[in-house]
């Protein structure tokens, strides 16, 4: 390099351009900054706030630029008349920038063409970019032969946008971005920048004020409470090809589906994603569950929200590791034959001033009408489902989690709050839709699009709605119109929250009073086939003073555990898939706390009551293993032919008995005695085609902590009519217990 420092005249700079650059309101900084050929040569303008000097490195020379003040440097490199490049050609060059007496050489970001293609821009403008995460956000790449990172952000109301970070000492003026047409997308390629860089967007609002925002499309974040976005790229090598190839072999609603719900940060506090991969996989495998459902892992600022107030919709929380660490957790579970469901929260987002709220100075992700924007229950904002770009943001987000992290499904939170305009609102606090109704038709259209797109692109996934009302057609196909004139929402399954409420009310009563409330256990079968249901005993049932499952039960400690076990036996036999929140599988007595985690000491052999808790865990393992190997319990969950009452009206006895049937007609008899007395020779009508029955599960066995009252040996029916059937079986019903019997 020739160190000769050749002086050049300054390049002309329009006062308006100068003002707009320095105030962060220039929509096309590339038209001013960088290199631009002219009659006298190539004009160079560089913006480097706080730099002592800037020079061009070109043609083996170091050419100082003129300091124009306010961090602007410029110069005109004359045309080489000695056979050099033509007048309109821009010479190759780099920048040498001096800070505090030290020189730094790098490429000029303003010599590069846009790194985002026209097709991407078209799809974004149409709200139809199904892989939006590949177009927006921060992406390391090689552009025009130079490695760096492309930054893109949607901010249509902004007067100007810059990207800043640790690479620019967080100076929002140093890297202004260009607006790419009418799409509202701003773009800048920063050469030499790669994974690990922290960044935010410096946005000039319509009123001229500025706001520093995290990237809505960030795929990695700092560890909260820090709020910066982090440039990332995946190098993960998946090992779950066998799982992915076969997960769609059988429809979920006709498959075993027993779910263990987990709050990852508090299952065993302090574990990372990679540590969870080993310990959680081993535990769930031993317990026999088919799936894990993770409470939200998308980044959230407030730990007390449990992840349900999301700010980083595309980033797994950094509390537990990197995005590739999370991939490793999913991969490990898959290789052990365990599916992974993720709680997903498209219903609302918090008002943090560094995140989505009024992102570019105007209502962007949230509706402009406060009657729709404000979520009264949580003090958050709802999404504007009627805006195509917002709908695209959310639909692509659902795809992102399933495609990039191989997730097997999404449980969609708070669906009811999305569907109704008057949800938790009084008269005068909401506005009807265009037909005068209370339905949020934009939200309906969004959910239909999300479900249809996800099922089309991701074979074998399932979407599950947490929907607490009687909305018609939650699991109906989107193209099938219901009596309300609307197509189905298109979910695969729906949480049966009515079942949870009613059955928990029943088992929480003293047995002497249960006969007056028998219908709380039978009513669920009136509507059992109106949707494809999951029976949830979720985190919502064991917090905020509701007590843990075993602590809801009446009686002394023995009776509480017996009730707990009997209820689980009833749940696993009832039509519908099942979900159990962590800690309930070993009868934790305390409510769940995200701060303290689970009471693992209860399973320590040195704990005095360890056998009591281990017995319940042993029962859950046996329930799951019997369930998985018995198609009778899951093959016809959504078909009326899969169920028949035997004794639905034995209220005085606190007894329920019913038959489940597989597709080939093979039966299973489930009998629940919710009374603390043994009932001998209890007659139950059974199919006359079965010659011999055998007890295959009994929640009262000593193995599980019970009194060991059972039905040993084969049981033969007699030709004595009972419950409308010509044959009957006489069985012993243990106290506060559920028994399953199958043909021998």
C-alpha positions in Angstrom: 0.0 0.0 0.0 1.4 3.4 -1.0 1.1 5.5 2.1 1.2 8.7 0.1 -1.8 10.8 1.3 -3.2 12.7 -1.7 -5.5 15.6 -1.0 -8.7 15.8 -2.9 -11.4 18.5 -3.1 -14.6 18.0 -1.0 -17.6 16.6 -2.7 -20.7 18.9 -2.8 -23.4 18.0 -0.3 -26.8 19.4 -0.5 -27.9 21.1 2.7 -31.2 19.3 2.8 -29.5 15.9 2.4 -27.1 16.8 5.1 -29.9 17.8 7.5 -31.9 14.6 6.7 -28.8 12.4 7.2 -28.0 14.0 10.6 -31.6 14.0 11.8 -32.2 10.4 10.8 -34.9 11.2 8.3 -33.3 10.3 4.9 -35.2 7.6 3.0 -32.4 6.9 0.6 -29.0 7.5 2.2 -27.3 5.4 -0.5 -28.1 8.2 -3.0 -25.8 10.5 -0.9 -23.4 8.3 0.9 -20.9 6.0 -0.8 -19.3 6.6 -4.2 -21.1 8.4 -7.1 -19.5 9.1 -10.5 -19.6 12.7 -11.8 -18.1 15.0 -14.4 -15.0 15.8 -12.3 -14.5 12.2 -11.0 -16.0 10.0 -8.3 -17.5 11.8 -5.3 -17.3 10.0 -2.0 -19.4 10.9 1.1 -18.9 9.0 4.4 -20.9 9.4 7.6 -18.8 8.3 10.6 -19.8 10.2 13.8 -17.0 10.7 16.3 -14.3 9.7 13.8 -11.1 11.8 13.8 -10.4 11.1 10.1 -11.6 9.0 7.2 -9.5 8.0 4.2 -10.1 6.0 1.0 -7.9 3.0 0.3 -8.0 2.7 -3.5 -5.6 1.8 -6.2 -2.8 1.2 -3.8 -3.2 4.7 -2.3 -4.5 6.2 0.9 -6.6 9.2 0.1 -7.8 11.4 3.0 -11.3 12.8 2.8 -12.3 16.2 3.9 -13.9 16.7 7.3 -17.2 18.4 6.7 -18.2 18.4 10.4 -20.8 16.4 12.3 -19.1 13.1 11.3 -19.4 13.7 7.5 -16.3 13.3 5.3 -16.1 13.8 1.6 -13.9 14.1 -1.4 -13.8 13.9 -5.2 -11.4 11.4 -6.7 -10.4 12.8 -10.1 -10.8 10.8 -13.2 -7.6 8.9 -14.0 -6.6 10.2 -17.5 -3.7 7.7 -17.9 -5.8 4.8 -19.2 -7.7 4.1 -16.0 -11.3 3.1 -15.7 -13.9 5.0 -17.7 -15.4 8.2 -16.2 -18.7 6.5 -15.0 -16.9 3.5 -13.4 -16.5 3.5 -9.6 -13.1 2.4 -8.5 -12.7 -0.4 -5.9 -12.1 1.0 -2.5 -12.2 0.5 1.3 -12.4 2.9 4.1 -9.8 3.6 6.8 -11.5 5.3 9.8 -9.5 6.7 12.7 -10.9 6.7 16.2 -8.8 7.8 19.2 -5.6 7.6 17.1 -6.3 4.0 15.9 -7.0 3.1 12.3 -9.7 0.6 11.3 -10.1 -0.7 7.7 -13.5 -1.9 6.4 -15.9 -1.9 3.5 -18.3 0.9 2.9 -21.9 -0.2 3.5 -23.1 2.3 1.0 -21.4 0.8 -2.0 -23.7 -2.2 -2.1 -26.9 -2.8 -4.0 -30.0 -3.9 -2.1 -29.6 -7.4 -0.7 -33.4 -8.1 -0.7 -35.0 -9.3 -3.9 -38.0 -8.0 -5.7 -40.0 -11.2 -5.1 -39.5 -10.9 -1.4 -40.7 -7.3 -1.5 -43.7 -8.2 -3.6 -44.7 -11.0 -1.2 -44.2 -8.7 1.8 -46.4 -6.1 0.2 -49.1 -8.7 -0.5 -48.9 -10.0 3.1 -48.2 -13.5 1.6 -44.5 -14.1 2.5 -44.7 -17.5 4.2 -41.0 -17.5 5.0 -40.9 -13.9 6.3 -38.1 -14.7 8.7 -35.8 -15.3 5.7 -36.6 -11.8 4.3 -36.8 -9.6 7.4 -34.5 -9.3 10.4 -30.7 -9.7 10.5 -29.1 -12.3 8.2 -25.4 -13.1 7.8 -24.6 -13.6 4.1 -22.1 -13.0 1.4 -23.3 -10.1 -0.8 -21.4 -9.0 -3.9 -18.6 -11.2 -2.8 -18.3 -9.6 0.7 -19.4 -11.3 3.9 -21.6 -9.3 6.2 -25.1 -9.0 7.6 -28.2 -7.7 5.9 -30.6 -5.8 8.1 -34.2 -5.4 7.1 -37.2 -4.1 9.0 -40.8 -3.2 8.3 -41.6 0.4 9.5 -43.9 2.0 7.0 -44.7 5.1 9.1 -41.0 5.9 9.9 -39.4 9.1 8.5 -36.1 7.3 8.8 -34.5 4.1 10.2 -30.9 3.3 11.2 -29.3 0.2 12.6 -27.0 0.5 15.5 -25.3 -1.8 17.9 -22.1 -2.7 19.6 -20.4 -2.4 16.2 -21.2 1.3 16.1 -21.0 2.1 19.8 -24.8 2.3 19.7 -24.8 5.4 17.6 -28.1 5.5 15.7 -26.8 8.0 13.1 -23.9 5.9 11.9 -25.8 3.4 9.7 -28.9 4.9 8.1 -31.0 2.4 6.1 -32.8 2.9 2.8 -36.5 2.6 2.1 -37.3 0.0 -0.5 -40.3 1.4 -2.3 -43.9 1.4 -1.0 -43.6 -1.8 1.1 -42.4 0.0 4.2 -39.3 -2.1 4.3 -35.9 -0.5 5.2 -32.7 -2.3 4.3 -28.9 -2.0 4.9 -26.1 -4.5 4.3 -23.3 -4.0 6.8 -20.1 -5.7 5.6 -17.8 -7.5 7.9 -20.5 -8.0 10.5 -21.5 -11.6 11.6 -23.2 -13.7 14.2 -23.1 -12.5 17.8 -23.4 -8.8 17.1 -25.9 -7.0 19.2 -28.2 -4.5 17.5 -31.4 -2.4 17.5 -33.2 -0.1 15.1 -33.1 3.6 15.6 -36.5 4.8 14.2 -37.5 8.4 13.6 -41.2 8.7 14.2 -43.6 10.8 12.0 -43.4 13.6 14.6 -39.6 13.7 14.4 -38.8 12.1 17.7 -36.7 8.9 17.8 -37.1 5.5 19.4 -34.7 2.6 19.8 -36.4 -0.7 19.1 -35.5 -4.4 19.2 -36.0 -6.2 16.0 -39.5 -7.7 15.7 -38.0 -10.5 13.6 -34.9 -11.1 15.8 -34.1 -14.8 15.9 -31.9 -14.4 19.0 -31.9 -11.9 21.8 -29.8 -10.9 24.8 -30.6 -12.5 28.1 -33.3 -10.5 29.9 -33.4 -7.9 31.4 -31.2 -6.8 28.5 -33.2 -6.1 25.4 -31.0 -6.0 22.4 -31.4 -8.3 19.4 -28.5 -10.5 18.4 -27.4 -11.5 14.9 -27.5 -15.3 14.6 -27.2 -18.1 12.1 -27.8 -21.8 12.7 -25.2 -24.5 12.2 -27.2 -27.2 13.8 -27.1 -30.7 12.3 -30.5 -32.4 12.9 -30.6 -36.1 13.8 -34.4 -36.7 13.8 -34.9 -37.6 10.2 -36.7 -40.8 11.2 -39.2 -39.0 13.4 -39.9 -36.3 10.9 -40.4 -38.9 8.1 -43.0 -40.8 10.0 -44.8 -38.4 12.3 -47.6 -37.9 9.7 -48.2 -41.6 9.2 -51.3 -41.6 11.4 -53.6 -38.7 12.2 -53.1 -37.3 15.6 -56.7 -37.6 16.7 -56.4 -41.4 15.9 -53.1 -41.8 17.7 -52.0 -42.0 21.4 -51.5 -38.5 22.7 -50.5 -38.2 26.3 -48.9 -34.8 27.1 -46.6 -33.6 29.8 -46.9 -29.9 30.2 -43.6 -28.2 31.2 -42.4 -24.8 32.2 -38.8 -25.2 31.0 -37.2 -22.5 33.2 -38.7 -24.0 36.4 -38.9 -27.8 35.8 -35.4 -28.0 37.3 -34.4 -24.4 37.8 -30.9 -23.5 36.4 -30.9 -26.1 33.6 -30.1 -24.9 30.1 -31.8 -26.2 27.0 -28.9 -28.7 26.5 -29.1 -29.9 30.1 -32.9 -30.2 29.8 -32.3 -32.3 26.6 -30.8 -35.1 28.7 -32.7 -34.9 31.9 -36.2 -34.0 30.7 -36.0 -36.6 27.9 -35.0 -39.3 30.3 -37.7 -38.4 32.8 -40.5 -38.2 30.2 -39.5 -41.4 28.6 -39.6 -43.2 31.9 -43.0 -41.7 32.7 -44.3 -42.9 29.4 -45.7 -39.7 27.9 -46.0 -39.4 24.1 -45.5 -35.6 24.0 -44.1 -32.7 25.9 -45.9 -29.4 25.7 -43.6 -26.4 26.5 -45.1 -23.3 27.9 -44.0 -20.3 25.8 -40.3 -20.1 25.0 -40.5 -17.1 22.7 -38.6 -14.3 24.3 -40.4 -12.4 27.1 -39.1 -9.7 29.4 -41.1 -10.5 32.6 -40.5 -13.9 34.2 -43.7 -13.6 36.1 -45.7 -13.8 32.9 -44.5 -17.4 32.4 -43.7 -16.5 28.8 -47.3 -15.4 27.9 -46.3 -11.7 27.3 -44.0 -12.1 24.3 -41.7 -9.4 22.9 -39.4 -11.6 20.7 -41.8 -13.7 18.7 -39.0 -15.3 16.6 -36.4 -15.9 19.3 -36.3 -18.7 21.9 -35.6 -17.2 25.2 -32.0 -16.6 25.8 -32.4 -17.4 29.5 -31.7 -21.1 28.7 -29.3 -20.8 25.8 -29.1 -20.2 22.1 -31.5 -21.1 19.3 -29.3 -24.0 18.3 -29.4 -25.2 22.0 -33.2 -25.2 21.8 -33.0 -27.2 18.5 -30.9 -29.7 20.4 -33.6 -30.1 23.0 -36.3 -30.8 20.4 -34.0 -33.1 18.5 -33.2 -35.1 21.6 -36.8 -35.6 22.5 -37.6 -36.6 18.9 -34.8 -39.2 18.8 -36.4 -40.7 22.0 -39.8 -40.9 20.2 -41.3 -37.9 22.1 -43.2 -35.2 20.2 -42.9 -31.5 21.1 -45.8 -29.0 21.3 -45.2 -25.3 21.9 -47.5 -22.8 23.6 -47.9 -20.0 21.1 -49.3 -16.5 22.0 -50.7 -14.6 19.0 -53.4 -13.0 21.1 -51.6 -10.0 22.5 -48.2 -8.4 23.3 -46.9 -6.1 26.1 -46.5 -2.4 25.8 -42.7 -2.2 26.4 -41.4 0.9 24.7 -38.5 -0.9 23.1 -40.7 -3.6 21.5 -43.7 -3.8 19.2 -46.0 -1.2 20.7 -46.4 1.9 18.4 -43.3 0.4 16.7 -42.6 3.1 14.1 -44.4 6.0 15.9 -47.9 4.9 14.8 -50.2 2.0 15.5 -48.6 -0.7 13.5 -48.9 -4.2 15.0 -51.9 -3.1 17.2 -55.2 -1.6 15.9 -55.7 2.1 15.9 -59.0 1.9 17.7 -58.3 1.6 21.4 -61.6 -0.4 21.8 -59.9 -3.2 19.9 -56.2 -2.5 20.8 -56.4 -2.7 24.6 -56.5 -6.1 26.2 -58.4 -5.4 29.5 -57.3 -8.6 31.3 -53.6 -8.3 31.0 -52.9 -4.6 30.3 -51.4 -5.5 26.9 -52.2 -4.8 23.3 -53.9 -7.0 20.8 -52.8 -7.6 17.2 -54.4 -5.9 14.2 -55.5 -9.1 12.5 -57.1 -7.1 9.7 -53.8 -5.7 8.5 -52.2 -8.0 6.0 -48.6 -7.4 7.0 -49.5 -8.2 10.7 -51.4 -11.3 9.7 -48.3 -12.3 7.7 -46.0 -11.7 10.6 -48.1 -14.1 12.7 -48.8 -16.8 10.1 -45.1 -16.9 9.2 -44.2 -17.0 12.9 -46.3 -20.2 13.3 -44.5 -21.7 10.3 -41.1 -20.6 11.7 -41.4 -22.5 14.9 -42.6 -25.7 13.2 -40.1 -25.6 10.3 -37.0 -24.1 11.9 -37.3 -26.0 15.2 -39.1 -29.2 13.9 -42.0 -28.7 16.4 -44.9 -31.1 16.1 -47.6 -28.6 17.0 -48.7 -25.4 18.5 -51.1 -24.9 21.4 -52.6 -21.5 20.7 -53.2 -19.5 23.8 -56.3 -17.3 24.7 -58.2 -18.0 21.5 -61.5 -16.8 23.0 -60.0 -13.4 23.7 -59.2 -13.2 19.9 -62.6 -14.3 18.7 -64.9 -11.9 20.5 -64.8 -8.1 20.2 -66.5 -7.8 23.6 -64.2 -10.2 25.4 -63.8 -8.8 29.0 -65.3 -5.5 27.8 -68.3 -3.7 29.1 -70.9 -1.9 27.0 -69.4 1.1 25.3 -65.9 -0.4 25.5 -66.2 -2.3 22.2 -67.5 -1.8 18.7 -69.4 -4.4 16.7 -68.2 -5.8 13.4 -69.6 -4.7 10.0 -72.5 -7.1 10.4 -73.3 -5.7 13.9 -72.1 -8.8 15.6 -69.5 -9.4 18.4 -67.3 -11.8 16.4 -63.9 -10.5 15.5 -64.0 -11.5 11.8 -60.4 -10.5 11.2 -59.2 -12.8 13.9 -61.4 -15.6 12.5 -59.8 -15.1 9.1 -56.3 -15.0 10.6 -56.8 -18.3 12.5 -58.2 -20.0 9.4 -55.2 -18.8 7.4 -52.8 -19.9 10.0 -54.2 -23.3 10.4 -54.6 -24.0 6.7 -51.1 -22.8 5.9 -49.5 -24.8 8.7 -51.3 -28.0 7.8 -50.4 -27.5 4.1 -46.7 -26.9 4.7 -46.0 -29.1 7.8 -47.4 -32.6 7.5 -47.9 -34.3 10.8 -48.2 -31.1 12.9 -51.3 -30.4 15.1 -52.7 -27.1 16.3 -54.6 -27.0 19.6 -56.9 -24.2 20.6 -57.2 -23.0 24.2 -60.8 -21.8 23.6 -63.0 -21.5 26.7 -66.4 -20.8 25.0 -68.8 -22.8 22.9 -67.6 -21.2 19.6 -68.9 -23.5 16.9 -66.4 -25.3 14.7 -63.1 -24.8 16.4 -61.8 -28.1 15.0 -64.0 -28.0 11.9 -62.2 -27.7 8.5 -62.0 -24.1 7.3 -63.9 -24.8 4.1 -66.9 -26.3 5.9 -69.5 -23.7 6.8 -71.4 -23.9 10.1 -74.8 -22.7 11.3 -73.3 -19.3 12.0 -72.3 -18.9 8.4 -68.6 -19.1 9.2 -66.1 -21.7 8.1 -64.4 -23.8 10.8 -61.3 -22.4 12.4 -59.4 -25.4 11.3 -57.7 -26.4 14.5 -56.7 -30.1 15.0 -57.8 -30.2 18.6 -59.3 -28.1 21.4 -58.8 -28.0 25.1 -61.9 -29.3 26.8 -62.0 -26.7 29.6 -65.5 -27.6 30.5 -64.5 -31.1 31.4 -61.7 -29.8 33.6 -63.9 -27.4 35.4 -66.8 -29.8 36.0 -64.8 -32.9 36.9 -62.5 -31.0 39.3 -65.5 -29.5 41.0 -66.8 -33.1 41.5 -63.6 -34.7 42.9 -63.0 -31.7 45.1 -66.2 -32.5 47.0 -66.5 -34.8 50.0 -67.7 -38.2 48.8 -70.8 -37.9 50.9 -71.9 -35.0 48.8 -70.8 -36.3 45.4 -74.1 -38.1 44.7 -75.8 -34.7 44.4 -73.3 -33.6 41.7 -73.0 -36.8 39.6 -73.8 -34.9 36.5 -70.5 -33.0 36.7 -68.8 -36.3 35.7 -71.2 -37.3 33.0 -72.1 -34.1 31.3 -68.9 -34.0 29.2 -70.2 -36.9 27.1 -73.2 -34.8 26.0 -70.8 -32.8 23.8 -67.7 -35.0 23.7 -67.9 -35.4 19.9 -68.7 -31.8 19.0 -64.9 -31.1 18.7 -61.7 -33.1 18.8 -60.8 -32.7 22.5 -57.8 -32.7 24.8 -58.5 -33.1 28.5 -56.3 -30.6 30.2 -55.0 -30.5 33.8 -52.8 -27.6 33.0 -50.8 -25.0 34.9 -53.9 -22.8 35.1 -55.4 -25.4 37.5 -52.6 -25.3 40.1 -51.8 -21.6 40.6 -53.3 -18.5 42.1 -54.8 -20.2 45.1 -56.4 -23.1 43.2 -54.1 -25.6 44.9 -52.3 -28.5 43.4 -54.3 -31.5 42.1 -53.7 -33.7 45.2 -54.4 -30.8 47.5 -57.8 -30.2 45.9 -58.9 -33.6 47.0 -61.0 -34.1 50.3 -60.1 -36.3 53.2 -56.8 -37.2 54.9 -53.5 -37.8 53.1 -54.4 -41.4 52.2 -57.8 -40.3 50.8 -56.3 -37.4 48.9 -53.8 -39.6 47.1 -56.5 -42.2 46.5 -58.8 -39.6 45.0 -55.9 -38.3 42.9 -55.1 -41.7 41.5 -58.8 -42.6 40.8 -59.2 -39.3 39.0 -56.2 -39.9 36.8 -57.5 -43.4 36.0 -60.8 -41.8 35.0 -59.1 -39.2 32.9 -56.9 -41.6 30.9 -60.0 -43.7 30.1 -62.3 -40.8 29.1 -62.6 -40.0 25.4 -60.1 -37.3 24.4 -56.4 -36.9 24.7 -54.9 -36.0 28.0 -52.5 -33.3 29.3 -51.0 -33.2 32.8 -48.9 -30.3 34.2 -45.6 -31.1 35.7 -45.6 -32.0 39.4 -49.0 -33.5 39.3 -47.5 -36.8 38.2 -46.0 -37.3 41.6 -48.7 -35.6 43.7 -46.8 -32.4 44.6 -48.7 -30.9 47.5 -47.7 -27.2 46.9 -48.9 -25.0 44.1 -46.5 -24.5 41.3 -44.2 -21.5 41.5 -42.0 -20.4 38.6 -39.6 -19.0 41.1 -39.0 -22.2 43.1 -39.7 -25.0 40.6 -40.9 -28.5 41.5 -40.6 -30.2 44.9 -38.2 -32.9 43.7 -37.3 -33.7 47.3 -40.6 -35.5 47.5 -39.0 -38.3 45.4 -35.8 -38.4 47.4 -35.5 -41.9 49.1 -34.6 -40.1 52.3 -37.9 -38.2 52.4 -40.3 -39.8 54.9 -43.3 -39.9 52.5 -41.2 -40.6 49.4 -43.1 -43.9 48.8 -46.5 -42.0 48.6 -45.3 -39.7 45.8 -43.3 -42.4 44.0 -46.4 -44.6 44.0 -48.4 -41.9 42.1 -45.6 -41.4 39.6 -45.5 -45.2 39.2 -49.3 -45.1 38.4 -48.8 -42.4 35.8 -46.1 -44.5 34.2 -48.5 -47.6 34.1 -51.4 -45.5 32.8 -49.2 -44.2 30.0 -47.8 -47.6 29.1 -51.2 -49.3 29.1 -52.7 -46.4 27.2 -50.1 -46.4 24.5 -50.5 -50.1 23.9 -54.3 -50.1 23.9 -55.9 -48.7 20.7 -59.2 -49.0 22.4 -58.3 -45.9 24.4 -57.3 -43.6 21.6 -58.3 -45.0 18.2 -61.9 -43.7 18.3 -61.5 -40.7 20.6 -63.5 -38.5 18.2 -66.1 -41.2 17.1 -69.3 -41.9 19.1 -68.8 -45.6 18.2 -65.8 -45.6 20.5 -67.8 -45.1 23.7 -70.8 -46.5 25.5 -72.1 -45.9 29.0 -72.6 -48.9 31.3 -73.5 -47.1 34.5 -74.0 -43.4 34.1 -76.7 -43.0 36.8 -75.2 -44.7 39.8 -75.1 -41.5 41.7 -75.9 -43.0 45.1 -72.9 -45.3 44.8 -70.6 -42.6 43.4 -69.8 -45.1 40.6 -69.2 -44.5 36.9 -68.7 -47.3 34.4 -68.3 -47.1 30.6 -66.9 -49.1 27.7 -64.4 -47.9 25.2 -64.1 -49.6 21.8 -61.2 -49.8 19.2 -61.9 -49.6 15.5 -62.1 -53.5 15.4 -64.7 -53.5 18.2 -62.4 -54.8 21.0 -63.6 -53.3 24.3 -62.2 -51.9 27.5 -64.4 -51.5 30.6 -63.5 -48.6 32.9 -65.1 -48.5 36.4 -64.6 -45.6 38.8 -65.6 -45.8 42.5 -65.5 -42.3 44.0 -66.7 -43.6 47.3 -64.3 -44.5 50.2 -66.0 -47.9 50.6 -65.3 -51.3 49.0 -68.1 -52.5 46.8 -68.2 -56.3 46.4 -70.0 -58.2 43.6 -70.9 -55.0 41.9 -72.9 -56.0 38.8 -72.1 -54.3 35.5 -73.7 -55.0 32.1 -71.1 -56.1 29.5 -71.0 -57.2 25.9 -72.1 -60.9 25.7 -69.4 -61.7 23.1 -66.7 -61.5 25.7 -66.2 -64.8 27.6 -63.5 -63.8 30.1 -62.4 -60.4 31.4 -59.2 -59.6 33.3 -58.3 -56.6 35.4 -55.4 -54.7 33.6 -55.2 -51.6 35.8 -56.2 -50.8 39.3 -55.3 -47.5 40.9 -55.7 -49.0 44.4 -52.8 -51.4 44.1 -50.2 -51.3 46.9 -47.7 -50.6 44.2 -49.3 -47.2 43.7 -49.8 -46.6 47.5 -53.3 -48.0 47.7 -55.0 -50.7 49.9 -54.5 -53.5 47.4 -58.1 -54.4 46.9 -58.3 -56.0 43.4 -59.9 -58.6 41.1 -57.4 -61.4 40.9 -57.7 -64.0 38.2 -60.2 -64.2 35.3 -63.7 -62.8 35.6 -66.5 -64.6 33.7 -69.8 -62.8 33.0 -73.1 -64.4 33.9 -76.2 -64.5 31.8 -77.9 -62.1 34.1 -79.1 -58.9 32.5 -77.8 -55.6 33.8 -77.7 -52.0 32.4 -79.7 -53.0 29.3 -77.3 -55.8 28.4 -78.0 -59.6 28.5 -74.8 -60.4 30.4 -73.3 -59.0 33.5 -70.0 -59.1 35.3 -69.6 -59.0 39.1 -66.5 -57.1 40.2 -65.0 -55.8 43.4 -64.6 -52.0 43.4 -61.8 -50.8 45.5 -62.3 -47.6 47.6 -61.7 -44.3 45.8 -60.3 -46.2 42.8 -60.5 -46.8 39.1 -60.1 -50.2 37.5 -59.8 -51.1 33.9 -60.8 -54.6 32.6 -60.2 -56.1 29.1 -61.1 -59.3 27.4 -58.6 -62.0 28.3 
